[in-house]
Amino acid sequence: MNMNLRLIKTLFILWAFVFLFVGASGIQPQETKKFPFSATLYKLKNGLHVILSEDHSLPIVSVVMAYSVGSMNEQPGKTGLAYLMENLMFQGSENIGRMQHVSIINRVGGELNATTTVDRTVFLERVPSNQLTQVLWLESDRMKSLQINAAKVEKAKQEIIADIRSRKASNPYLESYWRFDQLLYPSFAYSHPVIGDEADLQDLTVQDVKDFYNTYYVPNNAVLSIAGKIDRERALMDIRKYFETIPEGKEIPHVPLSKSPEKMQIHESMESDQVPSPGFHLGYRLAHPSSDDFYVLSLIEYILLRGNTSRLHKRLIKRERLALHMNGSIEKRYPAARFKLFILNNNQFMVQRTQRAIFSELHRLKTSFIPSEELQKSKNMFKMDYVDQYTDSLSRALFLAEEFLFKRILINPSEELLKYLAVTPTDIVGVSNRYFGEDSVILDIEAK
């Protein structure tokens, strides 16, 4: 089965590449074909959104339950609730024992995972297609009847506190990441660690946890995305059977958005006797991920950061050898994306040279049109990665769910991709000037 999956995935990528090249080159651009696996959006009476994408290439089905809740929904003094809830969702509900969710999926040869971020909590399973109703039952049971008591909450709290201590011990730069987020977006909702603060976790009560669960883990704050070998009408019937009886939750509390930080350069330093090398974080506040500017910003990410031939990698790592290590990306988060870089250097002198080199490359983006060959190469890399999100059922279910949470619509991947491929050198100059100005945020990390 693994060999068949690889073969199908390879053929699909080759097909998509040929089609997308034709569309991008201007041959019959008015014909916007759909990807071979279409998707349909439904909304149940209780507010649960459902996305179904039928694909009979393999006897597999993937299920993603995504809740629009994360650390941004927490209050001061009560951090870590979202991360704690991810743990508790596996600790048993009315009809399912502790960790039985995991054992059931493993027993049928499936796989599962979960993740919590600033703005979402996602649970996912991939199983043989004849096990879909089992997964629906498991997900619906913990949505409507999670068992929360003092013993379970205390156990989860202690596990997370141990995790925090372990992370701090193994990553000497961890606290710098947390401090950098505070500088980049100072609002409490978006700047505290997703995993929470140890003291806050200690003080959380069972009632705090129950209130959080009852508020956010409800049908009208979730999207259920299913992709794979399904019969759409039968799947929808089963979904209604298991989920439509769950009551709609109360109106979801609005996260207060603080006023956007003033556009000014922030440059701060922190010392540590734990870090082996000096370095720095550098970032910019960008547009909301649903903004049209994000199509251009995504291509800029590829031009600057993706692959060994990207501008910053070539200059900082290969040509001038200024950096020991570099990672960076555009982080898609509500309410604004962020451009983030983390660099390690040999010494403080190299830190300064590296920062000047980065600003030089950003200035080049703002003042010179990118050569067509370089832009096309970045577009080719982008579209292969974009298509790759749609080739297997789990990636597709996750992709559709996350895009829905950002835009509150079911996107047409073909149309969306053409918008990325339509980005011009003029667009890149304009957007670069809009977001990469003097208002950078820098946190230097100095080794004692």
N, C-alpha and C positions, 0 to 999 in steps of 0.2 A: 504493500500500500504506500509506503514511503517513496518507492521508486516512481509509482504512478503519480503521486502528488508533485514530485519534482518535475516530471515530464510535463504535466498539465500546466504547472506554473511557468515553466520555460516557454512553452508554446504560447501561452497567454501573453507573456511579456513581449515576445517577438511580434505577435499579432498587433498588440496595442502600440508598439513602437512604430510599426509600419503605418498604421492608421494615423497616429499622432503626427508623424513626420509629414504625411500628405496634408493634414489639416493645417499644420504650421507653415507649410511652404506656400500656401495660397491656392492649392488646387481644390476647387469646389468647396471653399470654406463655409458656404451657406448650409451645407449638409452636416449638421451636428449630430453624428451618430451617438447612440448610447453605448455604454460599456455592456458587455454581453450579459451581465447579471444585473437586472433591474431591481429596484427596491420600491416598496410601497409604504406609506405612512398612514397609520390609523390612530384614532383617539378613543379610548374607552369612556364610559359614562363617568367614571371616578377620576378622570383626568390623566390616566396613564397613557403616554404616547408609546406606540408600538411600530417598529420598523421591521419589515419582512423582506428578505432578499433570497429568492429561490435559486438553487444551483445544484443540479443533479450529477455533477462530474465525479463526486466521491460520496460514499455513504457516511457522511459526517455532517454534524450540525453544530454551530457555535452560538452561544447565548451570552449576551452582554446586558447586565442590569446596571445602568448608570444613574446615580442620584446626584442632583444638582446641589451638593453640599460638600464643604471642605472646611479647612481651618479658617477661612474668611467669615464663616458663620458663627464663630466662637466669640465669647465676651472676655474682656480683661479679667484675669484671675481664674478663668476656666478654659485654658488652652489644653489641647490634646484630646478634646472630646471626639472630634471626627476620626482621628486615628484610633482612639479607643473603641469607637463603634465598629470600625472595620474588624477588629479583633473579636468583639462580642458577637458579631453576626455569624460566627462559626461555633459559638458556645451553646447552641441549642435553642429550639423554639417549641411550640406546643406539641408538634408531632415528631420532632427530630432531636436526638440526643446530642450531647457535647461532641463536637468534631465528627459527628455522623455524616454531615454534609460532605466532608472530605472523603471519608471512607466509602460512601456510596458512589461518588464519582470515580474514585480510583478502582473500585471493584468492577465497574463496567468498562474499564480501559480508557477512561477519559482523563482530562487534565483540567485544572482550575487555578485561578489566581485572583488577587484583589489588589487594589492600589488606592491610596488617598492622596489628594493634592490640595492646593489652595482652594480650588473651586469645584471639585467633584470627588465622588467616591464610586469606584467601578468594581463590579464583581463579574467574572467571566468564566465560562466553561466551554470546553470542546469535547463532544462525546459522539459515539455512534448514533446515527440518525434515529434509530428506533428507541433511543433513550430521551427524546425531547420532552415527553410528558413528565418523566421523572425529574428533569431539571426544572421545569415550570413549577412543579409541586414544591420542590426544595426552595426555590426563590420566593414563591408566594407565601410559604409558611413563615419564613423569617421576616417578610415584609409586614405580615399582619399580626404575628404573635411571638415576637422574640422574647425569650425568657431572661429577664434582667433581675438579678438579686445581688445582695451584698457580697456573697462569696465569689461570684463570677466577676463582679466589678473589681474587687480587691485583687484577684488573681491577675486580671488583665492589666491593672494599674502597675503592679509590681513587675510584670513582664516588660512593659514599655519603659519603665524607669531603668530596668537593667539594660534595655536596648539603648537608651540615651547614653548611659555611662559607657557602654561598649563602643558606641560610635565616637564618643569624645576621646576615648583611649586609643582608638585605632586610626583616627583622622585628626592630626594636629591642626588642620586648616578649617575644621568644621565650624568653629565659632566665628571665623572670619566670613564664612558664607552667610551665617545668620545676621551678622552685623551689616554686611553689604546689602542684604535685602531691606533692612531697616533704613539705610541711607537712600536706596534706590526708590522705594515707595514707602514713605514714613507712616502712612495710615496703619493703625493697629491691625485692621482686618487682613492686610496683605503682607505684613512684615514679620510676624512671629513664626517660629518653626512649626511645620505641620505636625511633627511628632509631639509637640507640646513642651511645656516647662516642667521640670521635675517637681518643684514646689506646688505648682498648680494641680498637677496630677494627684499628688498626695491629698489635696484638699477636696477633690471632686467627690460628690455624694451620689448615692444611688438615685436620688430624685433628679439631680442634674442630668444624669445619663438617660433616665426615662423621659424627661422633658425634651431632650435633644432628639431622641429616637422618635417620639410621637410627633414632633414638629416637622422633621425633615425626611424621614424614611417612609414616605407616604406616596401613593400612586401619582398624585398631581405634582410631585417633585422628582419624577423619574422618567426614564425612557428605557424600554425593553427592545433590544435590537437582536434579531435572529437571522443568521445567514447559513445556507447550506442546503442539504437535501431535505426539503420539506414539501408538503402539500399545503399551499397557502391557506385554502379555506379550512382545512382540518386543523392547521396550526392556530388559526385565528379562533376557531371554536374552542380549542383547548385553553388558549390564553384567556378567553372570556370566562371559561369555567373556573379557572384557578385564581384569576385576579379581579374580575369585575365585582365580586362580592366584598372585596376589601373596601372599607369606607374611604371616601376622599378626605384628606387631611384639611386642617384649617388653612387659611391663607398664609403663604410662606412669608415670614418676616423679611422686610426689605433691609439689605445690608447698606448702612449709611456710607455713602461715598464722600470721603473728605475732599476738600478743595484740592485741585491739582497742585503739586508743589511748584513753587516759583521756578522759572527757568533760570537757574544759576548753577555755576560749576561747584561741585562739592568734592573736596579732596581731603581725606582723613587718613591717619596712620594708626596702626596698632602694633604693639610689640609682643613678641612671644618667645619664651625660651624653649618651646616645644617644637617649633617648626625647623626642619633641616635646611630649608632654603628660603630666601626672601622671594617675594612675588607681589602680585596685586590683582584686584578685581576692577574691571572697568565696565560701565554700563550706560545705557540710554533708555529713557522712557519712550515708548512707541505708541502706535495707534491701537485701538480696539481690534481684536482679531477679525471682526466682521467688517471692518473698514476696507474700502477699495484700495487704500494704500498698502494693505497687507499683501496683496498680490506682488507688488513691487518689492516690498521689504523681504518677502520670502526668497526672491531671486537674489537680492543683495546678500542674504545669508549665504547662499551658495557661492557667489562671487568672492566673498571675503573668507569664508570659513570651511566650506565643505570640500573635502578631498585634499590630496597632496599637491594639487596644482592650484588651489585657491590662493588668493593674493596674500593673505596674512601668513598662511602656512609656508608658502614659498619664501617670503621675505624674512619672517622671524625664525623659522626652523631650518630651512635649507640653505638660503643664500647668505644671510648675515649671521646666522647662528646666535641670535640674541636670547632665545628662550630655551629652557630645558624642557618645558612642558606647556602645552596650550590646549584649552578646550573652550568652546563657546557655542552659542546658539541664540536664536530668537525664541524666547520662552513665551508661549501662548497662554496668557492668563487673563481672566476677567479682573478689572475693567480695562486694563491696558497691557499690551505685550511689552516685553523688555528685551533689549539687546544686551547680552551678558558675555563677558570674557573673563577667564581666569588664567593667569600666566605665572610660571615659576622661572626664576632666574638664578644665575650664579652669585650675583652680588647686587648691591644697591645701585651701583653705576649702570649695570645692565638693565635694571628696572626702569631707570630714567630714559635710557636709549630706546628701550622697547616701546615705552609710551609715546615717545616722539615718532617712532616709526609707524605706530598704529594711527596716530593723528594725521601723519603724512598720507597714508593710504586712504583714509576717510576724506581728506581734502582732495585727493585725486578723483574720488568718486563724485565729489560735488562740483568739480570744475572741468572734467574731461569726459567726453563720451566714451563709453566702453567699446572696444573694437567688436565688430559683429561676430567674429569667430569666437572670441572669448564668451560673449553673451550666449551664443548658440550652444557652446559646450556646457555652460551652466544650466541652460534650459533642458538639454538632453539629460543631464544628471538628475535634475529636478523631476522631469516627467517619468523617468524610470523609477525613482523612489515613490512618486505619487501613485503610479500604476501598481507598484508592489504592494501598496496598502489595500489593494482591491483583489489580489490574486487568490488568497486563501480565505476561507470562511471566517476565521477568527479575526484576522486583520480587518476584513471588510465590516464585520459587525461592530468592531470597536471604532473604526473610522467613521462609520455612519452615525453612531451614537454620539461621539465627541463633537462632530461637526453640527449635529442637531443642537446640542447643548450650547454651542457658541452662537448659532444663527437662528435657532428656533424654527427652522424649516428643514425639509428634506432636500439636500442639495442634489443637483444633477452633476455627477463627477465629470462627465465629458465637457459640459458647459463651463464648469469651474476651472478645469485644466486649461481650456483654451484662453481663459482670462489671464492665467499665469504666463502662457506662451505668447500672449500679445504684448507683453511688457517691452517697451522700447528704451534705447539709450537715453532719450529725453526724459522719460518717466523716472529713470534711475537717478539722473542728476537732480530733478525736482524733488523727489522724495528724500534723497540724501541731504539736501539742503534744509528740508523741513524738519528732520529729526536728529541729524548728527551735527548740531551746532556747538555752542560753547557750554551747554548745560550738561556736560558729562558728569558721571559720578565715579569717583576713584577711591578705592580703599587700598592703601599700601600695607603690606605685611612685612614687618621688619624682624629679622632674627636677632635675638639678644646675644 
